Amino acid sequence: MAGYILALDQGTTSSRAILYDDQARPIKMVQQPTTLQTPRAGFVEQDAQQIWQTQISCAHDVINRAGLLATDVTSIAITNQRESIVMWDKQTGKPLAPAIIWQDRRTANYCKTLAAESASNSMNDPVHQGVDSINMAHGVQRITGLRLDPYFSASKIAWLLENNPKLSVRASRGEIAVGTIDSWLIYKLTGGEHVIDVTNASRTLLFDIHKLAWSETLCDRFAIPMHILPKVLSSDGDFGKTKKGLFAKQIPIQAVLGDQQAALFGQGCLDAGMAKNTYGTGCFMLMNIGQQPKLSEHKLLTTIAWQRKTSPIRPDNLSFDQIVQSGKRMLQPPKKEVTYALEGSVFMAGAIVQWLRDNLGMIQQSSDVEDLARQVDSSEDVVLLPAFTGLGAPYWRSDISASITGMSRGTTKAHIARAALEAVAYQTYDVLIAMQKDSPHPLTELRVDGGAANNDLLMQFQADLLGVPVLRPRDTEITAKGAALLAGLKTGLYDESTMKASWQVDRVFEPSMSTDTREQHLAKWQQAIKRSLMPL
């Protein structure tokens, strides 16, 4: 079966389109930058119209540059920055406010107030089980698997409605729609479909990951009318076709995944216990925990990895004659199986190297950090604690500052560079150890992607700390590939063998550090963490 998958990858700083052939090989990629605006402290916004225009421009351009026609494209797959929201007019399709981006912190005080109010109420009514009266943070985690934090979508939507009375009135009339970036792109592509995939819905702080439905309780608590929210579909659902005139033919949209879930799928982490880490500006670690949600007891997030239809199967693996004799149905209908994941986020990873480059002038290019770090055999006693914006999982401490400790007269910039790389690995260790405590499945390997995954020194140190192999694939464009693979499986362009063949290892980093040396490294890091957590 010939054909191509058009993957749309809408990220925080750019829109991209990648074409994949019938063997899931990328054949052409086009990228355009998008602009972030920070009109006030804590505000991070984008022009929703620019997001759409750059994305559709990339889609047309990549088909042309590949020398193909739209008629050659089998289906469209979408992967996107998560938690960011757009509000638009249902009739005109025009955005009614700037898109509020996941990095936005304008609702930090709102979330703190909400948590404080509910905590106070819970002292007066500790038996009541509604989110209105119990500790809001616990209620939110129980329903959504997430934390009460401005990082997620709910408080952003609530802020727009609260600070724009006209929007609130129009929302009550059913005149507006709101959604995450996938919803916005689908609406524009199809000319009116208001839908969202389940992975993006699970990042809004409004979605019950157990019932797989919008939580009426949470929508009421955030004062968000449920009718302005999109219809939730499985990750390989039928999201509609592109509207007439947009392409030479109407192309079906048949796979949508949030970016980190797409990376998990693209890394082939389909079995419980498999994990991936994306080394970008920060680190996003996800572990497949199977088909039952497990709420974290160690300050991680529980999220939906994907929901997809299973293939029809013969009942009890009976032969054809046995099926006829038993009177059973030939095939059991496919089910929409949900896979869950534990997630931990590290705020500073590649951004530490950027800091060495831009603020300290230690290196000319980010890629120079490995050569500088290799000038010494060890960071000695130097520890860089990269809490430039606080510490993420599993600490969640925004009040901690960055520091460099353990320096002496003999300390050089090479020691600091090595300590910077080690800091990335230490943070990953902390998150994955928390995952191990939460998950009954032992970690046997870590699959990696992202720019910093190309740093051999970092990857070896990571393997040494974790005590398991670190696997780096040849194709590092894992996010777009994950969405494309799901679309290909949905359409029949790909099968399971295609998916397995598409993931090829570039290098395996086997742990080689002695136990004593490993424990010395971890003790040094944990001492620095303990020191930073001590009250002044």
C-alpha positions as CSV (number, residue, x, y, z in Angstrom):
1,M,0.0,0.0,0.0
2,A,1.6,3.3,-1.1
3,G,1.0,6.6,0.4
4,Y,2.4,9.3,2.7
5,I,1.6,10.6,6.2
6,L,1.7,14.4,6.7
7,A,2.7,15.0,10.3
8,L,2.1,18.5,11.7
9,D,4.3,19.3,14.7
10,Q,3.2,22.5,16.3
11,G,5.8,23.4,19.1
12,T,6.4,26.4,21.4
13,T,8.8,28.2,19.1
14,S,8.1,26.8,15.7
15,S,5.6,25.0,13.4
16,R,6.9,22.1,11.4
17,A,5.5,19.7,8.8
18,I,7.2,16.3,8.0
19,L,6.2,13.8,5.3
20,Y,6.7,10.1,6.0
21,D,6.7,7.4,3.3
22,D,5.1,4.0,3.5
23,Q,8.1,2.7,5.5
24,A,7.7,5.5,8.1
25,R,10.9,7.2,6.8
26,P,11.0,11.0,6.9
27,I,11.4,12.3,3.3
28,K,11.1,16.1,3.7
29,M,10.7,18.6,6.6
30,V,9.7,22.3,6.6
31,Q,9.9,24.5,9.6
32,Q,8.8,28.1,10.4
33,P,9.4,30.0,13.6
34,T,6.6,31.4,15.8
35,T,6.9,34.4,18.1
36,L,6.5,34.4,21.9
37,Q,5.3,37.5,23.5
38,T,5.8,38.4,27.2
39,P,3.7,41.6,27.6
40,R,4.0,41.5,31.4
41,A,5.9,39.6,34.0
42,G,4.7,36.0,34.1
43,F,2.7,36.4,30.9
44,V,3.7,34.2,27.9
45,E,1.5,34.5,24.8
46,Q,1.4,33.7,21.1
47,D,-0.7,35.0,18.2
48,A,-3.1,32.1,17.5
49,Q,-3.5,33.2,13.9
50,Q,0.2,33.1,13.4
51,I,0.3,29.5,14.8
52,W,-2.3,28.5,12.2
53,Q,-0.8,30.4,9.3
54,T,2.7,29.0,9.9
55,Q,1.4,25.5,10.3
56,I,-0.7,25.5,7.1
57,S,2.1,27.2,5.2
58,C,4.5,24.4,6.3
59,A,2.0,21.8,5.3
60,H,1.6,23.1,1.7
61,D,5.4,23.8,1.4
62,V,6.5,20.3,2.5
63,I,4.3,18.6,-0.1
64,N,5.6,20.9,-2.8
65,R,9.2,20.5,-1.9
66,A,8.8,16.7,-1.8
67,G,7.6,16.9,-5.4
68,L,4.3,15.3,-4.4
69,L,0.6,16.2,-4.7
70,A,-2.0,16.4,-1.9
71,T,-3.6,13.4,-3.5
72,D,-0.5,11.4,-2.5
73,V,-1.2,12.0,1.2
74,T,-3.1,9.3,3.0
75,S,-3.8,11.1,6.2
76,I,-2.7,13.9,8.6
77,A,-1.2,13.4,12.0
78,I,-0.9,16.2,14.6
79,T,1.3,16.6,17.6
80,N,1.5,19.8,19.6
81,Q,2.7,21.8,22.5
82,R,0.5,20.8,25.4
83,E,-1.5,22.9,28.0
84,S,-1.5,26.0,25.8
85,I,-5.0,27.3,25.0
86,V,-6.9,29.3,22.4
87,M,-10.4,30.8,22.6
88,W,-12.2,31.6,19.4
89,D,-15.6,32.7,17.9
90,K,-17.6,29.7,16.9
91,Q,-19.1,31.4,13.9
92,T,-16.2,33.3,12.4
93,G,-13.3,31.1,13.6
94,K,-11.4,34.2,14.7
95,P,-9.3,34.0,17.9
96,L,-10.8,36.2,20.7
97,A,-7.6,36.6,22.7
98,P,-3.9,35.7,22.4
99,A,-3.1,32.0,22.9
100,I,-1.9,31.5,26.5
101,I,1.2,29.3,26.5
102,W,2.0,26.5,28.9
103,Q,4.9,28.5,30.3
104,D,2.6,31.3,31.4
105,R,2.5,31.9,35.2
106,R,-0.2,34.6,35.4
107,T,-2.5,32.4,37.4
108,A,0.1,31.4,40.1
109,N,-1.7,33.4,42.8
110,Y,-5.1,32.2,41.7
111,C,-4.0,28.6,42.1
112,K,-2.5,29.3,45.5
113,T,-5.7,31.0,46.6
114,L,-7.8,28.1,45.3
115,A,-5.6,25.6,47.2
116,A,-5.6,27.7,50.4
117,E,-9.4,28.2,50.3
118,S,-10.1,24.5,49.9
119,A,-7.6,23.5,52.5
120,S,-9.3,25.9,55.0
121,N,-12.7,24.4,54.0
122,S,-11.4,20.9,54.5
123,M,-10.6,21.6,58.1
124,N,-14.2,22.6,58.7
125,D,-15.6,19.7,56.7
126,P,-13.1,16.9,56.6
127,V,-15.6,14.1,55.8
128,H,-17.1,15.7,52.7
129,Q,-15.6,14.2,49.5
130,G,-16.4,16.9,47.0
131,V,-13.6,18.9,45.4
132,D,-15.3,22.1,46.7
133,S,-14.6,21.2,50.3
134,I,-11.6,18.9,50.4
135,N,-8.1,20.0,49.8
136,M,-8.2,21.1,46.2
137,A,-4.7,19.8,45.4
138,H,-5.7,16.3,46.5
139,G,-9.0,16.4,44.7
140,V,-7.4,17.5,41.5
141,Q,-4.8,14.8,41.6
142,R,-7.4,12.1,42.4
143,I,-9.5,13.1,39.3
144,T,-6.9,14.3,36.8
145,G,-3.6,12.8,38.0
146,L,-2.1,16.3,37.8
147,R,-1.1,19.0,40.3
148,L,-2.9,22.2,41.0
149,D,-0.6,24.5,39.0
150,P,-0.8,27.3,36.4
151,Y,1.2,25.1,34.1
152,F,-2.1,23.4,33.1
153,S,-5.0,24.7,31.0
154,A,-7.9,25.2,33.5
155,S,-6.7,28.3,35.3
156,K,-5.7,29.9,31.9
157,I,-9.3,29.4,30.6
158,A,-10.7,30.7,33.9
159,W,-8.5,33.8,33.8
160,L,-9.7,34.7,30.3
161,L,-13.4,34.4,31.3
162,E,-12.9,36.2,34.6
163,N,-10.9,39.1,33.1
164,N,-13.0,39.6,30.0
165,P,-16.7,40.0,31.0
166,K,-17.8,40.1,27.4
167,L,-16.2,36.7,26.8
168,S,-17.9,35.3,29.9
169,V,-21.3,36.5,28.6
170,R,-20.7,35.1,25.2
171,A,-19.5,31.8,26.7
172,S,-22.8,31.5,28.6
173,R,-24.6,32.0,25.2
174,G,-22.6,29.2,23.6
175,E,-21.0,31.6,21.1
176,I,-17.3,30.8,21.8
177,A,-15.1,27.7,21.8
178,V,-11.9,27.0,23.6
179,G,-9.3,24.3,23.2
180,T,-5.7,23.3,23.2
181,I,-3.5,23.8,20.2
182,D,-4.6,20.5,18.6
183,S,-8.2,21.6,18.9
184,W,-7.4,25.0,17.3
185,L,-5.6,23.4,14.3
186,I,-8.3,20.8,13.7
187,Y,-11.0,23.5,13.8
188,K,-9.1,25.6,11.2
189,L,-8.2,22.5,9.1
190,T,-11.7,21.1,8.9
191,G,-13.6,24.4,9.0
192,G,-15.6,23.7,12.1
193,E,-14.8,20.5,14.0
194,H,-14.5,21.2,17.7
195,V,-12.7,18.2,19.1
196,I,-9.7,17.3,21.2
197,D,-7.6,14.1,21.6
198,V,-7.7,12.4,24.9
199,T,-4.0,13.0,25.7
200,N,-4.3,16.7,25.3
201,A,-7.6,16.7,27.3
202,S,-5.8,14.9,30.1
203,R,-3.4,18.0,30.4
204,T,-6.2,20.5,31.0
205,L,-6.9,19.9,34.7
206,L,-10.5,19.4,33.8
207,F,-10.5,15.8,32.5
208,D,-11.3,12.7,34.6
209,I,-8.7,10.2,33.6
210,H,-10.7,7.4,35.2
211,K,-14.1,8.1,33.6
212,L,-12.5,9.5,30.4
213,A,-14.8,12.5,30.4
214,W,-14.8,16.1,31.4
215,S,-15.2,16.5,35.1
216,E,-18.4,18.5,35.9
217,T,-17.1,19.1,39.4
218,L,-13.9,20.6,38.2
219,C,-15.5,22.7,35.5
220,D,-17.8,24.1,38.2
221,R,-14.9,24.8,40.5
222,F,-13.0,26.7,37.8
223,A,-16.3,28.4,36.6
224,I,-15.8,27.0,33.1
225,P,-19.0,26.2,31.1
226,M,-18.6,22.6,29.9
227,H,-20.3,23.4,26.5
228,I,-17.4,25.6,25.4
229,L,-15.0,22.6,25.7
230,P,-14.3,20.3,22.7
231,K,-15.6,16.8,22.2
232,V,-13.0,14.2,23.4
233,L,-11.8,11.5,20.9
234,S,-9.4,8.7,21.1
235,S,-5.8,9.4,19.9
236,D,-6.5,7.5,16.6
237,G,-10.0,8.9,16.3
238,D,-11.7,10.3,13.2
239,F,-11.1,14.0,13.7
240,G,-12.7,15.0,10.4
241,K,-11.4,15.9,6.9
242,T,-9.7,19.0,5.7
243,K,-12.2,21.5,4.3
244,K,-12.7,21.8,0.6
245,G,-10.2,24.0,-1.1
246,L,-7.5,23.8,1.5
247,F,-5.8,21.0,-0.4
248,A,-6.4,19.4,-3.7
249,K,-8.4,16.7,-1.9
250,Q,-10.0,16.4,1.5
251,I,-7.4,14.7,3.7
252,P,-8.6,12.8,6.9
253,I,-7.0,13.7,10.2
254,Q,-6.6,10.3,11.9
255,A,-4.0,10.7,14.7
256,V,-3.4,13.3,17.4
257,L,-1.1,13.2,20.4
258,G,0.4,15.7,22.8
259,D,4.1,16.1,22.1
260,Q,5.5,14.1,25.0
261,Q,3.1,11.3,24.5
262,A,4.0,11.2,20.8
263,A,7.6,10.9,21.8
264,L,6.8,8.0,24.0
265,F,4.9,6.3,21.2
266,G,7.6,7.1,18.7
267,Q,10.3,5.6,20.9
268,G,8.3,2.3,20.8
269,C,7.6,2.4,24.6
270,L,4.5,0.3,24.1
271,D,5.0,-2.1,27.1
272,A,4.6,-1.2,30.8
273,G,7.8,-0.3,32.4
274,M,9.4,1.2,29.2
275,A,10.5,4.8,29.6
276,K,11.8,7.7,27.5
277,N,13.5,10.9,28.4
278,T,13.5,13.9,26.1
279,Y,16.6,16.1,26.7
280,G,15.5,19.5,25.4
281,T,15.5,22.9,27.1
282,G,14.1,20.9,30.0
283,C,13.6,17.2,30.4
284,F,10.3,15.4,30.0
285,M,10.4,11.8,31.3
286,L,7.5,9.4,30.7
287,M,7.1,5.8,31.7
288,N,4.4,3.5,30.3
289,I,2.5,2.1,33.3
290,G,-0.1,0.1,31.4
291,Q,-3.8,0.2,31.3
292,Q,-4.5,1.1,34.9
293,P,-3.9,4.6,36.2
294,K,-1.6,4.8,39.2
295,L,-1.6,8.1,41.1
296,S,1.9,9.1,42.1
297,E,2.9,9.1,45.7
298,H,6.2,10.8,44.9
299,K,5.1,14.1,43.3
300,L,5.0,12.9,39.7
301,L,2.1,13.3,37.3
302,T,-0.2,10.6,36.0
303,T,-1.4,11.2,32.5
304,I,-3.0,9.4,29.5
305,A,-0.3,8.2,27.1
306,W,-2.7,7.3,24.3
307,Q,-6.0,5.7,23.6
308,R,-6.2,3.6,20.5
309,K,-8.3,0.8,18.9
310,T,-7.0,-2.7,19.2
311,S,-7.1,-5.1,16.3
312,P,-10.1,-7.5,16.1
313,I,-9.1,-10.9,17.4
314,R,-10.4,-14.4,17.3
315,P,-12.2,-15.5,20.5
316,D,-10.0,-17.7,22.6
317,N,-7.7,-18.2,19.6
318,L,-10.1,-20.8,18.2
319,S,-9.8,-22.2,14.7
320,F,-12.5,-21.4,12.1
321,D,-14.2,-24.8,12.5
322,Q,-14.3,-24.4,16.3
323,I,-15.8,-21.0,16.0
324,V,-18.5,-22.3,13.7
325,Q,-19.3,-25.2,16.0
326,S,-19.4,-23.0,19.1
327,G,-21.6,-20.4,17.5
328,K,-19.3,-17.6,18.6
329,R,-18.7,-14.5,16.6
330,M,-15.9,-14.7,14.1
331,L,-14.1,-11.8,15.5
332,Q,-14.3,-9.8,18.8
333,P,-14.8,-6.2,18.0
334,P,-11.8,-3.9,18.5
335,K,-11.7,-2.0,21.8
336,K,-10.4,1.5,22.6
337,E,-7.6,0.6,25.0
338,V,-6.2,3.4,27.2
339,T,-2.5,3.4,28.2
340,Y,-1.4,5.5,31.1
341,A,2.0,7.0,31.9
342,L,3.9,8.6,34.8
343,E,5.5,11.9,33.9
344,G,8.2,14.0,35.6
345,S,9.5,17.3,34.3
346,V,12.9,18.9,34.9
347,F,12.9,22.6,34.3
348,M,16.6,23.0,33.3
349,A,18.5,20.6,31.1
350,G,19.8,22.0,27.8
351,A,19.0,25.5,29.3
352,I,22.0,24.9,31.7
353,V,24.3,24.7,28.7
354,Q,22.7,27.8,27.2
355,W,23.5,29.6,30.4
356,L,27.1,28.6,30.3
357,R,27.2,29.9,26.7
358,D,25.2,33.1,26.9
359,N,25.6,34.3,30.5
360,L,29.1,33.1,31.4
361,G,30.7,33.0,27.9
362,M,32.4,29.6,28.6
363,I,31.6,28.2,25.2
364,Q,30.8,29.5,21.7
365,Q,28.3,26.9,20.8
366,S,26.2,24.5,23.0
367,S,27.9,21.5,21.3
368,D,31.3,22.7,22.6
369,V,30.4,21.8,26.2
370,E,31.3,18.1,25.8
371,D,34.9,18.9,24.6
372,L,35.3,21.4,27.5
373,A,34.0,18.9,30.0
374,R,36.3,16.2,28.7
375,Q,39.4,18.3,29.6
376,V,39.0,17.0,33.2
377,D,38.4,13.4,34.4
378,S,36.0,14.5,37.1
379,S,34.0,17.5,38.4
380,E,35.8,16.7,41.7
381,D,33.7,18.3,44.5
382,V,31.9,20.8,42.2
383,V,28.1,20.5,42.1
384,L,25.9,22.8,40.0
385,L,22.4,23.0,41.3
386,P,20.4,24.4,38.3
387,A,17.4,25.8,40.2
388,F,17.3,28.9,38.1
389,T,13.5,28.7,38.1
390,G,13.2,26.5,41.1
391,L,13.3,22.7,41.1
392,G,10.7,20.6,39.2
393,A,9.8,17.0,39.9
394,P,10.1,15.4,42.3
395,Y,10.7,18.4,44.5
396,W,8.4,21.1,43.1
397,R,10.2,23.9,45.0
398,S,9.9,27.3,43.3
399,D,11.6,29.1,46.2
400,I,15.1,27.6,45.7
401,S,17.9,29.4,43.9
402,A,20.6,28.0,41.7
403,S,24.1,27.5,43.1
404,I,27.6,26.2,42.5
405,T,29.3,24.6,45.4
406,G,32.5,22.6,46.2
407,M,34.8,25.0,44.2
408,S,38.5,25.5,45.2
409,R,41.4,27.5,43.8
410,G,42.0,24.6,41.4
411,T,38.5,24.7,39.9
412,T,38.4,25.5,36.2
413,K,35.6,26.1,33.7
414,A,36.0,22.5,32.6
415,H,35.0,21.4,36.1
416,I,32.0,23.6,35.9
417,A,31.1,22.4,32.5
418,R,31.3,18.8,33.6
419,A,29.2,19.6,36.7
420,A,26.6,21.2,34.4
421,L,26.2,18.0,32.4
422,E,26.2,15.9,35.5
423,A,23.4,18.1,36.9
424,V,21.1,17.1,34.0
425,A,21.8,13.4,34.7
426,Y,21.3,13.8,38.5
427,Q,17.9,15.4,38.0
428,T,16.9,12.6,35.6
429,Y,18.0,10.1,38.2
430,D,15.8,11.7,40.9
431,V,12.7,11.6,38.6
432,L,13.2,8.1,37.4
433,I,13.8,6.8,41.0
434,A,10.5,8.4,41.9
435,M,8.9,6.6,39.0
436,Q,10.4,3.3,40.1
437,K,8.8,3.8,43.5
438,D,5.4,4.6,41.9
439,S,5.5,1.9,39.3
440,P,5.5,-1.9,39.9
441,H,7.4,-2.3,36.7
442,P,11.3,-2.3,37.0
443,L,13.2,0.0,34.6
444,T,15.3,-2.1,32.3
445,E,16.4,0.6,29.9
446,L,15.9,4.3,29.1
447,R,15.3,5.5,25.5
448,V,16.4,9.0,24.9
449,D,15.9,11.8,22.4
450,G,16.3,15.6,22.1
451,G,19.3,17.7,21.3
452,A,21.4,16.9,24.5
453,A,20.9,13.2,23.8
454,N,23.7,13.6,21.2
455,N,26.2,14.3,24.1
456,D,28.0,11.1,24.6
457,L,29.6,12.1,27.9
458,L,26.2,13.0,29.3
459,M,24.5,9.8,28.1
460,Q,27.3,7.6,29.5
461,F,27.1,9.3,32.9
462,Q,23.3,8.9,32.8
463,A,23.6,5.1,32.2
464,D,26.2,4.9,35.0
465,L,23.9,6.7,37.5
466,L,20.8,4.7,36.5
467,G,22.5,1.3,36.3
468,V,20.6,0.5,33.1
469,P,21.4,0.9,29.4
470,V,20.6,4.2,27.7
471,L,19.5,3.7,24.1
472,R,19.8,6.5,21.6
473,P,17.9,6.0,18.3
474,R,19.2,7.0,14.8
475,D,16.2,9.1,14.1
476,T,15.9,11.9,16.7
477,E,12.7,13.4,15.3
478,I,10.7,11.2,17.6
479,T,7.8,13.5,18.3
480,A,6.5,13.9,14.8
481,K,7.3,10.3,14.0
482,G,5.2,9.1,17.0
483,A,2.1,10.8,15.6
484,A,2.8,9.7,12.1
485,L,3.2,6.0,13.2
486,L,-0.2,6.1,14.9
487,A,-1.9,7.6,11.8
488,G,-0.2,4.9,9.6
489,L,-1.4,2.1,11.9
490,K,-4.9,3.6,11.8
491,T,-5.0,3.8,8.0
492,G,-3.3,0.4,7.4
493,L,-0.3,2.1,5.7
494,Y,1.8,0.7,8.5
495,D,1.7,-2.5,10.6
496,E,3.4,-3.4,13.8
497,S,6.5,-4.7,11.9
498,T,6.8,-1.2,10.3
499,M,6.8,0.4,13.7
500,K,9.5,-1.9,15.0
501,A,11.6,-1.5,12.0
502,S,11.3,2.3,12.1
503,W,13.1,2.4,15.5
504,Q,16.8,1.7,15.0
505,V,19.4,2.2,17.7
506,D,22.3,4.5,17.1
507,R,24.2,3.7,20.2
508,V,23.7,1.8,23.5
509,F,25.4,3.3,26.6
510,E,26.0,0.5,29.0
511,P,26.6,1.3,32.7
512,S,30.3,0.8,33.6
513,M,30.8,2.8,36.8
514,S,31.7,0.9,40.0
515,T,29.1,0.9,42.7
516,D,31.3,2.8,45.1
517,T,32.0,5.6,42.6
518,R,28.3,5.8,41.8
519,E,27.3,6.1,45.4
520,Q,29.9,8.9,45.9
521,H,28.5,10.9,43.0
522,L,24.9,10.5,44.3
523,A,25.9,11.4,47.8
524,K,27.5,14.6,46.6
525,W,24.4,15.5,44.7
526,Q,22.0,14.7,47.5
527,Q,24.1,16.7,49.9
528,A,23.7,19.7,47.6
529,I,20.0,19.2,47.4
530,K,19.7,18.8,51.2
531,R,21.7,22.0,51.7
532,S,19.4,23.9,49.4
533,L,16.2,22.7,51.1
534,M,17.4,23.8,54.5
535,P,15.6,26.9,55.8
536,L,17.8,30.0,56.1
